[in-house]
């Protein structure tokens, strides 16, 4: 159990570090997905070791994966729109909300 929790923690903090330090919207999106997958790993680990017969953790993980897929689709659409207007996906270039 400790190994899987360590893997989840490393994934989570790598995602947080990537989200904070990157200025590219696509890299930030990948880091956000890494954070969500780390949370999914923790859901599955805790469900498996605390309640081996219950499936709530697995169903909740499937729900989070579905929400993450929708979030990714919307985020990519927003990033494409930002690129069409600004010709860049760097957060430094987005200094006004008029676009």
Secondary structure in CASP SS format (residue, H / E / C, confidence):
PFRMAT SS
TARGET T0000
AUTHOR 0000-0000-0000
METHOD secondary structure of the structure
MODEL  1
X C 1.00
X H 1.00
X H 1.00
X H 1.00
X H 1.00
X H 1.00
X H 1.00
X H 1.00
X H 1.00
X H 1.00
X H 1.00
X H 1.00
X H 1.00
X H 1.00
X H 1.00
X H 1.00
X H 1.00
X H 1.00
X H 1.00
X H 1.00
X H 1.00
X C 1.00
X C 1.00
X E 1.00
X H 1.00
X H 1.00
X H 1.00
X H 1.00
X H 1.00
X H 1.00
X H 1.00
X H 1.00
X H 1.00
X H 1.00
X H 1.00
X H 1.00
X H 1.00
X H 1.00
X H 1.00
X H 1.00
X H 1.00
X H 1.00
X H 1.00
X H 1.00
X H 1.00
X H 1.00
X H 1.00
X H 1.00
X H 1.00
X H 1.00
X C 1.00
X C 1.00
X C 1.00
X C 1.00
X C 1.00
X H 1.00
X H 1.00
X H 1.00
X H 1.00
X H 1.00
X H 1.00
X H 1.00
X H 1.00
X H 1.00
X H 1.00
X H 1.00
X H 1.00
X H 1.00
X H 1.00
X H 1.00
X H 1.00
X H 1.00
X H 1.00
X H 1.00
X H 1.00
X H 1.00
X H 1.00
X H 1.00
X H 1.00
X H 1.00
X H 1.00
X H 1.00
X H 1.00
X H 1.00
X H 1.00
X H 1.00
X C 1.00
X C 1.00
X C 1.00
X E 1.00
X H 1.00
X H 1.00
X H 1.00
X C 1.00
X C 1.00
X C 1.00
X C 1.00
X C 1.00
X C 1.00
END
